[in-house]
Amino acid sequence: MADYKTMYYKLFNKITDVINDLQEIQQLCEQLYVESEEDNLKNFEVLKNSEN
């Protein structure tokens, strides 16, 4: 019989690692953006759907 407990823990730990990696790279990219010397901030209008 498969050891589901071990499989679950391995999967859970790997998913947790991947989420942490994604958060770290997002923070790094955000920091690089903030530190960039270009003034490239843009304003976007939020369009509301009139069908609601």
Summary of the structure (lengths in Angstrom):
residues: 52
radius of gyration: 20.6
end to end distance: 52.6
largest distance: 60.0
contacts: 65
relative contact order: 0.07
helix: 62%
strand: 0%
